[in-house]
């Protein structure tokens, strides 16, 4: 998959950003919430093999967790390996192999304490394994997924202060450093590991077999630090087309099907289909949907034109038409429901009169704009058509241009003026650092303001959570008023399961701890 922060139809997403204060959690959370109707199976039952169907990556697939790009890769990596932290449903970091993280007064040194966990070969997970894993990811000659996320760490100066204590030296104050520990793909592997044909991790399942592009079988790890999984085995089956995953689920060849479309969900929700009933699980808030306006060029270098476009959007119509209703409306800000989201700002609604007035003020009454879109993500082309019709009512002519799916993210980064845009879940801090700073590498709206950059640096140098929250609020108020992202909605991610499956978390946007988590699932 491309290295763009947008989440493509099979792809995943890197992240970095969370809380500064020292955090100690021995057991780390109460486990995932059950989806409605799933608790009727009563107490978790041990045994059985669950078969899970994902879209795959063909013969080039790997079990190297640092190369994870596709959802299938990420789910397999999660079964075999652990990270120091992972994201909760609100995108705040939760301890995993780390039990505690504590900063110095300057927020540029963090001491991380590891829990007592062992790899599948019985060897303990140590500080040396952590440093080896992070240095491997940061190799300048390689393109490992979490490399950009680990950038704040000075790995040459970081050290093991004991078997289970890592002292991370940072290049600058980083209050949200725990988010780095939770970064997508930042898995811990045993020191010296370079081959992953028979991988050894510390995760809830042990390796049994792997046929790239076809299937992978893993067995329960009875020595797992958080308790052994309920299942005896998990098998990941590759099924590229959505119809193949649905048919396998209906036919009983698999018990879990990842990434279903809204039409399928509507057809099967609350009904029985095929040879057995299937249940639909909606993972809310999994993908931000919107349009990116280039703020450094006409017509969007005029904030009045950007505000007019905010007011042209009928968000409910966009969610209904482009997402088939499988989502909720946005308010021109990333991260609805996540930690530090500015939920108190008034919800924007369509106001065509005000939009026309602003366009007239800006001398842009008969505005003509090209909107770049592509079938690279579900709903993009549909949303572009709907928005074109909405703009017409404000006297704006939008020409929709459909681009190449394979090069879309690269093409829209610097060229064009208006483009369909999407992003998966990540902390709001990561969204800011990756997309909204002057030197951000994926700054699709070309939002470049030194005073905004300074607020971000101040945020990262601020220890108190409430003080940081106030800075987040200030930055988001500005983006809401004059930013370049028109965020019209947040899409559900949809999973289907067989009727015997219990324990699948519904409060788990894609990219989070409880998404595709099979150690807490059982067969009733």
N, C-alpha and C positions, 0 to 999 in steps of 0.2 A: 504494500500500500504506500501511497505517497506520504510525504512527511508533513503534510498540512494539518493544522489543528482541526479542520472540519472532519466530521465523522462520515466516511463513505459507507456504501451499503453493506460492506463486510468489515469495515475497518474499525480501528479503535483509536484511542486518544491519549496522548501524554499529558501529564499535569505536574504542577508544583505549587504549594501555598498553604493555614490553619491556626494553631494556637501557640502562644509563646511560653506561657507559664509552665513550670515543671509539672509533669503529669505522671501519676502513678496509677496503674490499673492492673491488678494481678490477673484477673480472668478475662478482661477486655470485652465487656458487652454481654448482653443477655441472649445473643443469637438472633437470627432473623425473625421477623414477624411472619406468622402464617398467613397464607392467603385465605380469603373468605371461603368457608366450607371445607377447609383442609383439616381442621382440628377434629372433625367427626370420627377420624380414625383412632382417636385416643392416644395412648402412649406410643412413642416411637418403637418400631419393631426392627429387629436386627436381621440382616441377611438379604440375599438376592443381588442380581445385577441390574443396574439401570442403564439403558441405552439412550444416549442423548445425541440428537442430530443437529449439526451446525453446517453452515456454508464453509467450505474449506479453501485451501490454497494450492491444491494439486500436488504433484510429485515433489515440489520444492519445499514442502512443509518441514519444519524442524521442531525439536523439543528444547532447543536452546531458549531459555526464558527471556534472555536479553534481546532476542530478535523478534519477540512477539509483536505482530502487527494486526492479525485478524482476530475476530472474536473467538474462533476455534483455538487459535494459539494461546490466547489469554486464558481461556477456560482450562485448557490442559496444563498451562503453567501454574495456575492457581491450585490445581489438584496435587501437583508434585512438589511445589516450592512455597516458601513464605517470604514476605517482605518484613521490614522492621515495623512498618505501620501500614494501614490501609484506610480508605475513606469510608466514613459512615454515610447514611442516606442523605445527610445535609452537607456532605463534602467536607466535614471536619475530620482530622486524622484520628484514628483509633489505634492503640498499641497492638502489635502482633508479636514479632520476635523481640521487639523492644518492650520493656515494662515501664521504662521511665526515661524522660529526656529533660535536661535542665540546662538553661543558658547561663553564661556569666553576665555581669552587669552590662557589658558592652554589646551583648547579643551577637558577638562574632566568634564565640566558642561555645559548643554544646557538648555536654557529656551524656552519652546514651548508655543505659544499662540493659543488658540482654537477659531474657528469661532463660531458665534451664530447659533447653530443647536439644534434641538429637537428630542427626541426619539418619537416613534409612539404613546406613551401614553401622549405626550405633555410636558414631563419633559425635562429640558435643559440638553445638554451634558456638563458635567463638568470635571474638573481636577481629581476629586475623581473617576469618572467612568473610566477614562484613567488608573489611578494607580491600581484600582481594576482589570481591564481587564488584564493588564500586569503582575500583581502579580499572577493572576489565571493561566495565560499561563506558568509562571515560576515555578509553583508548582513542587517541586522535586519528588513528589509521582505520578505525572501524566506525560503522554507522549503527551503533546500538541504540535502541529506542529511548532509553531514559537519559541519554548523554546530556541533552540540553537541560533537563530537570536538575541534574547533579552539578551544574555549572557553578553555583555559589560556593561549593566546597573546595578548599585547598587540600587536595588529597595527598600532596607531597608532605605537607606539614601535619596532617591528621595522624593519630597513632592509637595503638592499643595500650590502654593504661592498666590492663589486667585481662584475664581470660574472657570476662564478660562485660568489659567497660571500653567503650570507644570514645576517644576525644576528637571531635570534629573541629578543625580550625576552618573558619569561613573567610572568604575574600572581603566581606563587608558585613555590617550588621544585618541580620535576617531574622526578624521576629517570627515569621511564618515558616521557619525551618522544618518543623514537623511535617509539613506538606511535602517537602523534598523526600523524606523517608517513605512517604506513601506513594511516590511517583509511579506512574504506570511503567511496568517493566523492570523496576528496581529490585529484582529478586536476589536472595542470598543463596549462593552456591558454595560447595566446599572449596577451600583454597586449592589452587592448582588445576581446577577443572577446565578442560578445553573441549572435551568430546561429550556429546549428549546422545549417543546411540543407545546407552543404557543409563539414563540419568539418575543421579542420587540427589534427592532434595531433603527438606525437613517437613514437607507438606502432609496432608491427611491421607494421601494415597501413594502407593509404591508402584514403580514401573513394572509392567508385565510384557507388553508387546506394542509395536508401532509400525504401521504400514502407511507411509505418507500419502495423503490424498484419499485414504480409505478409512482406516480406523486406528484407534489407540485403546488399549485395555490396561487399567490400573487397578491394584488390589488394596484393600483397607490396610492402613498403617496402624497397628494396634498400639504403637508407642507414641502416637501423636500427642503433642503437649496439651492440646485443648480437648483431648478425649477422642477415642477411636470413632470413625464414621459408623453410621448405622448399616450402610450398604456393605456387602462383601466386595463388590466390584463395580466400577463405572466403565462403560465403553463409550468413547466418542466416535460417532459415525459421521462421515462426511456426506452431505447431500446438498449440492450447490443450488438447486432451484427450490423456491419456496413450495411449489406444488409437490415436489418429491418429499419434502419434510412433512408436509400436511398428510399426504397419502400414507407415509410410513407410520405416522402417529395414529391415523384412523384405522390402519390395517393391523396395528399391534406389533409392528416390527421395531418401533422405538417407543419410549415412555415420555420423552421430553423433546420438544422441537423449538429451536431458537429462531427468533426473528420471523414472525408471521406478519402478514399485512392486515390493515384494519378491516378489509372486506371479509377475509377469512375469519377474523375474530367475531365480527357481527353475525356471521352465518352459524357459528358454533357456540356462542355464548349462551349458557343456560339451556342448551339443547344437547341431545345425543346425536352423534354422527357416525357413520360407518359401522364397524363391528363393536365399537365401545364408545362410551362417553369420553369426551375430552374436556378439559378445563382450560379456560383462558386466563392468563395472569398478565395484568397490565403494569408495567414498570413505569410509573409516572415520572415526568420531568427528566426524561433521558436525553432529549436532544432539543437544543434551542433552534428555532427556525426564524429566518428573517431576510432582510436585504441589507447589503453593505453599500453605503454611499461614500464615494471618494471625497473627503473633505478638503483636498488640496487643489481641486480643479472645478471649473464651471460645469454645471450650475451649482454644485453642492459646496463650493467654497463660500457661499452665502448662507449663514445660519437660518435666514428666513425661509429659504428654499427647503432646507432640511426639515424645519419645523412643519412646513406645508405638507411634506411627504409623510411625516408622522401622522398628520391629521387626515390625510387622504385614506389611510388604511382602515378598512372595516375588518377588525381582527377576528370577530366571530365568524364572519363569512369565509375568511381565509382558513381558519381551523376546520370549519365544517367542510369546505370544498377541497382544500389541498391535503388535509390529514384525515378525511372522512370522519371528522368528529373525534378522532383518537388523540386528544391533547387538550391543552387549555390556552387561553389567550395570554399574550405577553404585554409588557409595558415598556418596551425599548431599552430594557436592561437585561443583561445576562444573569442567570443563576437564581431564578425564582425558587424560593423555598430553601436555598442554601444558606450556610452561615454567612452573616454580614450583608445579606440582601436588603436593599432599602425598600421594605414592604410598605412603608408609610407614604410613599409618593402617590399622588392621585392617579388613578387608572385613566390612561388616554383613550378617548373614543373618537370615532369619525366626526369631523366638523368641516364639511366641504366649503361652507361660506368663509370661515376663518382661513382655510387653506387658499382659497381664491384671492382673498384680501392680501395675504402674505406674499403670494406670487406677484400680485400687481405691484406691491410695495418694492419688490426686488426687481421689477422690470422684466418679469418672466411670465407674462400672461399666456403667451402661445408657446409654452415650453415643449420641446421635443427631446426625448431622452431614449437612449438604447438601454434595455435591461438584458444583461447576460444571464443565461440560465443553462441548465443541462440536466439530462436524466441521471446524473451522478448520485443523486439522493432522492428518496421517495418524496413526492409532493412538490419538488422544485418547479417543474414545468407547469403543473396545475396552478401553483401559487402565482407564477409570473403572469399567466393568463387572467386570473381573477384580479390581480392588482392593476393590470393594464386597463381592465374595464372600470375599476374604481377610479383610476386617475382621469379617465375620459370625462367623468362627471365634474371634475374640477378644471376642465379645459386643458389637461396635459395629455400630449400624445406620447405613448410609450411603444417603442418598437421592440418586440421580444426577439432576441437572437439566441438560438440554441447552439451551444458549443460542444466540443469534444469531451466526452466523459473521462477519457484517460488523462487529459492534460488540463482539465477545467480549473483545479485549485491553483496550479501554477499560472495559468493564463489570467485569472481574475485578480491575482495579488497586486500587480502593478498596472495592468492595462484596463481600459474601460472606465465607466463612471458609476454604474449601478449594477449590482449583481446579486443573484440568489445566494444565500449563505446559511450555513448550519454548523453547529458545534455540539459535541457530546459533553457529558458531565465533567467538570473539573472545579476546583475551588475558584471563587471570584478573584482571589489574588493572582492565580495562574492566568486567568483570562486577561487581567490587566497587564501582567508582565509579558505575556506572549503576544498581545495584540494591540495594546494601547499606549505603549511607551515609544518615545522618539526612535529608539534603536531596536524595537521589537521586530523579530524576523518575519512574523506573519501578521503584519499590521495592514489588514485588508482595507481599512477605511482611511488610511494615511492620517490618522489622528496624531499630530505631533505638536505637543505643547510643553515647553520647559517647566512651566509652573505646575502642570499636571504630573510630570516626571518627579518634580521635587516633593509633591505630596506623597507619591508612592515611596520615595526614599525615606521620608519622614515616618510613614506607616511602618516600614521595615525596621526603623530604629526605635519604635515605641513599644515599651514592654507591657503596659496595661491593656487588657483586652477591650475595656469600655472606651479607652482613648483611641485605640485602633479602630473600633467600630464607628466612632464619630468621624474619623478620617475616611473610612470606606463610604459612609453616608454622603460626605461632602463630594467625593469624587463621582459617586453615582448621580447625585443631583445635577452635576454639571453635564454628565453624559446624557441624562434624561432630557435636559433642556436643549442641548446642542450637539450631541454626539453623532456619529455616522452610522451606527447600527439601528436599523428599524426592526426591532424584535417583535414580531406579531404573534408568535406562539411557541409552545413547548410540547413536543410530541411524546406520546407514550411509546415505550418499547414493548413489543408483544411476544409472549412465550406461550406455547401450548403444552399441556401435560396429559398423560393418561389418567384414568379415574383412580388408579391405586396409588398415585404419587402424592406424598405429603411433605410438608416442610419447605416448599419453595417460597422464598421471600418475595412479597409484593412491594415492600417499601425498600426497593433497591435499584436505583437508576443504573443503567449500564455504566461500567467503570468503577463500581463501588464494591465494598467488601462482600456483601451478601448476594450480589449478582453472580449467576452461574456457580453457585457454591453448593457442592454436592455432598460435603461431609455432614450436613445437617438435614439431608433429605432421606426419606425412607419409603419403602413400599408396603402399603397396608394389606 
